[in-house]
Amino acid sequence: MPGWTGPVSVLVVGLVAMSACAQPEVTMDGPERPGDLRPLPELGEPDPDSLEEAIAARRSQRDYADQPLSDEDVGQLLWAAQGVTGSDGKRAAPSAGATYPLEVYAVTADGVARYLPGAHALEGHLDADRRDELATAALGQPEVAAAPLVVVITAVGARTAARYGDRADRYVTLEAGHAAQNVLLQAVARGLASVPIGAFDDDEVAAVLDLPEDHAPLYLLPVGHPAD
C-alpha cells in the first residue's frame, strides 16, 4: 500500500536511524572512556615460590595422574580453604561478620570426611568411595571421578542470615569464592593440578554425599598430580 506509514514503517525507520548512530569502539578492555591513560609499572618475572608466581601459573587442569595425594597435601589444601590462621580463631578466607557459614568436605577413594578447622582434622562422614556418583551428579564430568581428592565447599546460610538477613546470600557466595581461590592457589604452590566446578545438580550432590539438610553445595574442586 503506497505511502502507508503504519507502525511497521515507523519501526523500520527507527531501526535504520539507530544503526546510523555512532557506536563506541569496544576493545578487550571495554568501551573507550575519556581521560588520560596512566600506565602501571611493567610486570616483572614473579619471584620463585611467591604469590605472584602461583597466580600466574594457575590454570584449570582436568587431567590427573593415577597417584594419591599425601596427607600433607590434603591437610594443606583444606587449611587453605578454612584453616584457622590466628589465636583469635580467624580463618584463611574472609567471612562476613566472622559468621563462617562454610563447611568443607574431602572426597577421596577412602570415602567422605568433613574438615574441622579448629582441630585441623578430618571427621569421618562416609566410608564408601563416592567419586563416580559425584561425577554423575556433576553432569558426567570425568575429572570429578578421576581426581584423588575433590574438595567440596558447602554452606550453612542461616549462620550468616541471622546477622545480615537477605544480604547473606551474596556474602556466602563471595566467601565460597575466596575459599575456592585459596585452594586453587595452594594447589599450584604444591605442584598440583586443579579445576573449579560449579556445574552440578545441587540435590544430587547433597544426596551422594549424604549432606545435612542445611548444607548447600556451592563448589567442587578436583585436585590431583598433573598428568604427564
C-alpha atoms as a printed R data frame, in Angstrom:
    type eleno elety resid chain resno      x       y      z
1   ATOM     1    CA   MET     A     1  0.000   0.000  0.000
2   ATOM     2    CA   PRO     A     2  1.991   3.017 -1.312
3   ATOM     3    CA   GLY     A     3  2.573   5.840  1.143
4   ATOM     4    CA   TRP     A     4  1.453   3.770  4.175
5   ATOM     5    CA   THR     A     5  3.165   4.919  7.352
6   ATOM     6    CA   GLY     A     6  1.829   2.492  9.942
7   ATOM     7    CA   PRO     A     7  3.707   1.047 12.910
8   ATOM     8    CA   VAL     A     8  5.884  -1.275 10.777
9   ATOM     9    CA   SER     A     9  7.202   1.628  8.696
10  ATOM    10    CA   VAL     A    10  7.938   3.625 11.827
11  ATOM    11    CA   LEU     A    11  9.793   0.649 13.305
12  ATOM    12    CA   VAL     A    12 11.920   0.212 10.168
13  ATOM    13    CA   VAL     A    13 12.810   3.915 10.087
14  ATOM    14    CA   GLY     A    14 13.708   3.768 13.778
15  ATOM    15    CA   LEU     A    15 15.990   0.766 13.283
16  ATOM    16    CA   VAL     A    16 17.769   2.450 10.388
17  ATOM    17    CA   ALA     A    17 18.290   5.579 12.483
18  ATOM    18    CA   MET     A    18 19.660   3.536 15.377
19  ATOM    19    CA   SER     A    19 22.107   1.717 13.128
20  ATOM    20    CA   ALA     A    20 23.396   5.036 11.861
21  ATOM    21    CA   CYS     A    21 24.232   6.247 15.364
22  ATOM    22    CA   ALA     A    22 27.913   6.186 16.273
23  ATOM    23    CA   GLN     A    23 28.723   3.202 18.464
24  ATOM    24    CA   PRO     A    24 31.593   3.276 20.968
25  ATOM    25    CA   GLU     A    25 34.553   1.165 19.975
26  ATOM    26    CA   VAL     A    26 34.704  -1.948 22.120
27  ATOM    27    CA   THR     A    27 38.078  -3.467 22.909
28  ATOM    28    CA   MET     A    28 39.227  -6.202 25.234
29  ATOM    29    CA   ASP     A    29 39.345  -3.544 27.957
30  ATOM    30    CA   GLY     A    30 35.801  -2.321 27.317
31  ATOM    31    CA   PRO     A    31 34.414   0.824 25.671
32  ATOM    32    CA   GLU     A    32 36.725   3.789 25.263
33  ATOM    33    CA   ARG     A    33 36.439   6.266 28.097
34  ATOM    34    CA   PRO     A    34 37.612   9.871 28.258
35  ATOM    35    CA   GLY     A    35 40.627  10.647 30.382
36  ATOM    36    CA   ASP     A    36 44.370  10.275 30.378
37  ATOM    37    CA   LEU     A    37 45.947   6.845 30.439
38  ATOM    38    CA   ARG     A    38 48.339   6.216 33.312
39  ATOM    39    CA   PRO     A    39 50.461   3.158 32.547
40  ATOM    40    CA   LEU     A    40 51.292   0.958 35.504
41  ATOM    41    CA   PRO     A    41 54.802  -0.337 36.131
42  ATOM    42    CA   GLU     A    42 55.840  -3.227 33.906
43  ATOM    43    CA   LEU     A    43 55.184  -6.621 35.425
44  ATOM    44    CA   GLY     A    44 58.434  -8.307 36.287
45  ATOM    45    CA   GLU     A    45 59.139 -12.004 36.447
46  ATOM    46    CA   PRO     A    46 57.468 -13.400 39.580
47  ATOM    47    CA   ASP     A    47 59.780 -14.370 42.380
48  ATOM    48    CA   PRO     A    48 60.121 -18.126 42.870
49  ATOM    49    CA   ASP     A    49 57.657 -19.533 45.413
50  ATOM    50    CA   SER     A    50 55.832 -16.205 45.595
51  ATOM    51    CA   LEU     A    51 52.106 -15.493 45.494
52  ATOM    52    CA   GLU     A    52 52.614 -13.795 42.117
53  ATOM    53    CA   GLU     A    53 54.101 -16.985 40.731
54  ATOM    54    CA   ALA     A    54 51.139 -19.044 41.943
55  ATOM    55    CA   ILE     A    55 48.651 -16.570 40.454
56  ATOM    56    CA   ALA     A    56 50.471 -16.506 37.128
57  ATOM    57    CA   ALA     A    57 50.735 -20.300 36.971
58  ATOM    58    CA   ARG     A    58 47.158 -21.123 37.971
59  ATOM    59    CA   ARG     A    59 45.227 -22.842 35.200
60  ATOM    60    CA   SER     A    60 42.189 -25.102 35.141
61  ATOM    61    CA   GLN     A    61 43.560 -28.628 34.668
62  ATOM    62    CA   ARG     A    62 41.288 -31.635 34.277
63  ATOM    63    CA   ASP     A    63 43.766 -34.482 33.720
64  ATOM    64    CA   TYR     A    64 45.389 -36.129 36.724
65  ATOM    65    CA   ALA     A    65 47.961 -38.834 37.283
66  ATOM    66    CA   ASP     A    66 46.815 -42.065 38.896
67  ATOM    67    CA   GLN     A    67 48.514 -41.201 42.162
68  ATOM    68    CA   PRO     A    68 47.005 -40.387 45.558
69  ATOM    69    CA   LEU     A    69 47.761 -37.182 47.384
70  ATOM    70    CA   SER     A    70 49.788 -37.255 50.563
71  ATOM    71    CA   ASP     A    71 48.158 -36.436 53.886
72  ATOM    72    CA   GLU     A    72 50.308 -33.309 53.914
73  ATOM    73    CA   ASP     A    73 48.856 -32.192 50.571
74  ATOM    74    CA   VAL     A    74 45.289 -32.854 51.701
75  ATOM    75    CA   GLY     A    75 45.825 -31.055 55.000
76  ATOM    76    CA   GLN     A    76 47.375 -28.011 53.375
77  ATOM    77    CA   LEU     A    77 44.595 -27.735 50.771
78  ATOM    78    CA   LEU     A    78 41.846 -27.948 53.389
79  ATOM    79    CA   TRP     A    79 43.666 -25.477 55.617
80  ATOM    80    CA   ALA     A    80 43.830 -23.055 52.684
81  ATOM    81    CA   ALA     A    81 40.054 -23.272 52.367
82  ATOM    82    CA   GLN     A    82 39.043 -22.813 56.008
83  ATOM    83    CA   GLY     A    83 42.032 -23.294 58.263
84  ATOM    84    CA   VAL     A    84 42.452 -21.302 61.447
85  ATOM    85    CA   THR     A    85 45.157 -18.683 60.975
86  ATOM    86    CA   GLY     A    86 45.317 -16.939 64.339
87  ATOM    87    CA   SER     A    87 44.763 -17.313 68.064
88  ATOM    88    CA   ASP     A    88 41.506 -15.383 67.700
89  ATOM    89    CA   GLY     A    89 40.027 -18.176 65.570
90  ATOM    90    CA   LYS     A    90 40.042 -16.200 62.324
91  ATOM    91    CA   ARG     A    91 40.291 -18.319 59.208
92  ATOM    92    CA   ALA     A    92 42.172 -18.394 55.912
93  ATOM    93    CA   ALA     A    93 39.246 -16.951 53.912
94  ATOM    94    CA   PRO     A    94 37.471 -13.728 54.916
95  ATOM    95    CA   SER     A    95 33.949 -14.148 56.259
96  ATOM    96    CA   ALA     A    96 31.244 -11.511 56.649
97  ATOM    97    CA   GLY     A    97 30.996 -10.746 60.352
98  ATOM    98    CA   ALA     A    98 33.120 -13.829 61.085
99  ATOM    99    CA   THR     A    99 29.936 -15.916 60.769
100 ATOM   100    CA   TYR     A   100 31.809 -18.711 58.942
101 ATOM   101    CA   PRO     A   101 28.975 -20.398 57.039
102 ATOM   102    CA   LEU     A   102 31.235 -22.708 55.023
103 ATOM   103    CA   GLU     A   103 31.660 -26.427 55.663
104 ATOM   104    CA   VAL     A   104 34.343 -28.262 53.688
105 ATOM   105    CA   TYR     A   105 34.363 -31.949 52.765
106 ATOM   106    CA   ALA     A   106 37.158 -34.111 51.364
107 ATOM   107    CA   VAL     A   107 36.041 -36.804 48.908
108 ATOM   108    CA   THR     A   108 38.657 -39.491 48.214
109 ATOM   109    CA   ALA     A   109 38.915 -43.197 47.442
110 ATOM   110    CA   ASP     A   110 38.669 -43.810 51.186
111 ATOM   111    CA   GLY     A   111 35.296 -42.089 51.486
112 ATOM   112    CA   VAL     A   112 33.976 -38.685 52.540
113 ATOM   113    CA   ALA     A   113 35.200 -36.690 55.525
114 ATOM   114    CA   ARG     A   114 34.376 -33.267 56.946
115 ATOM   115    CA   TYR     A   115 37.177 -30.823 57.713
116 ATOM   116    CA   LEU     A   116 37.228 -29.483 61.265
117 ATOM   117    CA   PRO     A   117 39.125 -26.180 61.179
118 ATOM   118    CA   GLY     A   118 39.635 -25.820 64.933
119 ATOM   119    CA   ALA     A   119 41.194 -29.245 65.290
120 ATOM   120    CA   HIS     A   120 42.774 -29.246 61.813
121 ATOM   121    CA   ALA     A   121 41.463 -32.770 61.433
122 ATOM   122    CA   LEU     A   122 39.122 -34.865 59.313
123 ATOM   123    CA   GLU     A   123 35.923 -36.254 60.759
124 ATOM   124    CA   GLY     A   124 34.706 -39.421 59.040
125 ATOM   125    CA   HIS     A   125 31.369 -38.998 57.264
126 ATOM   126    CA   LEU     A   126 31.033 -41.843 54.716
127 ATOM   127    CA   ASP     A   127 33.256 -44.883 54.239
128 ATOM   128    CA   ALA     A   128 32.470 -45.619 50.576
129 ATOM   129    CA   ASP     A   129 34.204 -44.040 47.571
130 ATOM   130    CA   ARG     A   130 31.588 -41.666 46.158
131 ATOM   131    CA   ARG     A   131 33.625 -40.060 43.363
132 ATOM   132    CA   ASP     A   132 31.882 -41.893 40.488
133 ATOM   133    CA   GLU     A   133 28.455 -40.943 41.812
134 ATOM   134    CA   LEU     A   134 29.661 -37.399 42.445
135 ATOM   135    CA   ALA     A   135 30.859 -37.167 38.822
136 ATOM   136    CA   THR     A   136 27.397 -38.236 37.662
137 ATOM   137    CA   ALA     A   137 25.835 -35.528 39.833
138 ATOM   138    CA   ALA     A   138 28.302 -33.098 38.231
139 ATOM   139    CA   LEU     A   139 26.732 -33.695 34.813
140 ATOM   140    CA   GLY     A   140 29.162 -36.507 33.966
141 ATOM   141    CA   GLN     A   141 32.393 -34.510 34.259
142 ATOM   142    CA   PRO     A   142 35.068 -37.253 34.367
143 ATOM   143    CA   GLU     A   143 37.667 -35.257 36.278
144 ATOM   144    CA   VAL     A   144 35.485 -35.485 39.388
145 ATOM   145    CA   ALA     A   145 35.810 -39.274 39.335
146 ATOM   146    CA   ALA     A   146 39.479 -39.258 38.301
147 ATOM   147    CA   ALA     A   147 40.842 -36.800 40.879
148 ATOM   148    CA   PRO     A   148 42.312 -38.394 44.015
149 ATOM   149    CA   LEU     A   149 40.723 -35.556 46.024
150 ATOM   150    CA   VAL     A   150 37.609 -33.497 45.475
151 ATOM   151    CA   VAL     A   151 37.281 -30.598 47.883
152 ATOM   152    CA   VAL     A   152 33.570 -29.860 48.294
153 ATOM   153    CA   ILE     A   153 32.615 -26.444 49.649
154 ATOM   154    CA   THR     A   154 29.156 -26.253 51.188
155 ATOM   155    CA   ALA     A   155 27.409 -23.529 53.164
156 ATOM   156    CA   VAL     A   156 25.044 -23.231 56.095
157 ATOM   157    CA   GLY     A   157 23.478 -19.960 55.028
158 ATOM   158    CA   ALA     A   158 21.475 -19.492 58.218
159 ATOM   159    CA   ARG     A   159 24.650 -18.647 60.123
160 ATOM   160    CA   THR     A   160 25.170 -15.525 58.049
161 ATOM   161    CA   ALA     A   161 21.469 -14.762 57.513
162 ATOM   162    CA   ALA     A   162 20.957 -14.486 61.262
163 ATOM   163    CA   ARG     A   163 23.095 -11.357 61.160
164 ATOM   164    CA   TYR     A   164 22.705  -9.993 57.633
165 ATOM   165    CA   GLY     A   165 19.250 -11.117 56.507
166 ATOM   166    CA   ASP     A   166 18.651 -11.113 52.758
167 ATOM   167    CA   ARG     A   167 22.169  -9.832 52.119
168 ATOM   168    CA   ALA     A   168 23.555 -13.127 53.403
169 ATOM   169    CA   ASP     A   169 23.197 -14.964 50.075
170 ATOM   170    CA   ARG     A   170 25.670 -12.588 48.481
171 ATOM   171    CA   TYR     A   171 28.119 -12.749 51.366
172 ATOM   172    CA   VAL     A   172 28.063 -16.546 51.477
173 ATOM   173    CA   THR     A   173 28.739 -16.988 47.759
174 ATOM   174    CA   LEU     A   174 31.528 -14.412 47.914
175 ATOM   175    CA   GLU     A   175 33.077 -16.323 50.784
176 ATOM   176    CA   ALA     A   176 32.918 -19.575 48.835
177 ATOM   177    CA   GLY     A   177 34.837 -17.847 46.035
178 ATOM   178    CA   HIS     A   178 37.508 -16.670 48.465
179 ATOM   179    CA   ALA     A   179 37.945 -20.179 49.847
180 ATOM   180    CA   ALA     A   180 37.993 -21.802 46.408
181 ATOM   181    CA   GLN     A   181 40.685 -19.449 45.104
182 ATOM   182    CA   ASN     A   182 42.787 -20.198 48.169
183 ATOM   183    CA   VAL     A   183 42.561 -23.918 47.376
184 ATOM   184    CA   LEU     A   184 43.446 -23.393 43.714
185 ATOM   185    CA   LEU     A   185 46.488 -21.270 44.553
186 ATOM   186    CA   GLN     A   186 47.597 -23.689 47.262
187 ATOM   187    CA   ALA     A   187 47.410 -26.487 44.695
188 ATOM   188    CA   VAL     A   188 49.723 -24.542 42.374
189 ATOM   189    CA   ALA     A   189 52.142 -23.859 45.213
190 ATOM   190    CA   ARG     A   190 52.375 -27.603 45.890
191 ATOM   191    CA   GLY     A   191 52.826 -28.565 42.242
192 ATOM   192    CA   LEU     A   192 49.306 -29.948 41.898
193 ATOM   193    CA   ALA     A   193 46.595 -29.597 39.260
194 ATOM   194    CA   SER     A   194 43.044 -28.454 39.961
195 ATOM   195    CA   VAL     A   195 39.865 -27.082 38.433
196 ATOM   196    CA   PRO     A   196 36.862 -25.263 39.943
197 ATOM   197    CA   ILE     A   197 33.491 -26.803 39.075
198 ATOM   198    CA   GLY     A   198 30.124 -25.160 39.585
199 ATOM   199    CA   ALA     A   199 28.072 -27.219 37.112
200 ATOM   200    CA   PHE     A   200 26.244 -29.880 39.094
201 ATOM   201    CA   ASP     A   201 22.822 -30.832 40.361
202 ATOM   202    CA   ASP     A   202 22.635 -29.496 43.913
203 ATOM   203    CA   ASP     A   203 20.153 -32.088 45.157
204 ATOM   204    CA   GLU     A   204 22.082 -34.986 43.624
205 ATOM   205    CA   VAL     A   205 25.377 -33.824 45.143
206 ATOM   206    CA   ALA     A   206 23.707 -33.482 48.527
207 ATOM   207    CA   ALA     A   207 22.260 -36.991 48.206
208 ATOM   208    CA   VAL     A   208 25.512 -38.596 47.028
209 ATOM   209    CA   LEU     A   209 27.455 -37.071 49.917
210 ATOM   210    CA   ASP     A   210 24.601 -37.522 52.419
211 ATOM   211    CA   LEU     A   211 24.909 -33.883 53.421
212 ATOM   212    CA   PRO     A   212 22.918 -32.478 56.329
213 ATOM   213    CA   GLU     A   213 19.788 -30.692 55.142
214 ATOM   214    CA   ASP     A   214 21.207 -27.246 55.885
215 ATOM   215    CA   HIS     A   215 24.487 -27.829 53.997
216 ATOM   216    CA   ALA     A   216 24.094 -26.414 50.468
217 ATOM   217    CA   PRO     A   217 26.844 -27.468 47.989
218 ATOM   218    CA   LEU     A   218 28.474 -24.499 46.238
219 ATOM   219    CA   TYR     A   219 31.745 -25.727 44.708
220 ATOM   220    CA   LEU     A   220 33.524 -28.916 43.651
221 ATOM   221    CA   LEU     A   221 37.303 -28.652 43.416
222 ATOM   222    CA   PRO     A   222 39.028 -31.755 41.982
223 ATOM   223    CA   VAL     A   223 42.756 -31.797 42.808
224 ATOM   224    CA   GLY     A   224 45.497 -34.211 41.790
225 ATOM   225    CA   HIS     A   225 49.015 -34.596 40.490
226 ATOM   226    CA   PRO     A   226 49.180 -33.298 36.913
227 ATOM   227    CA   ALA     A   227 49.124 -35.984 34.236
228 ATOM   228    CA   ASP     A   228 52.332 -36.305 32.201
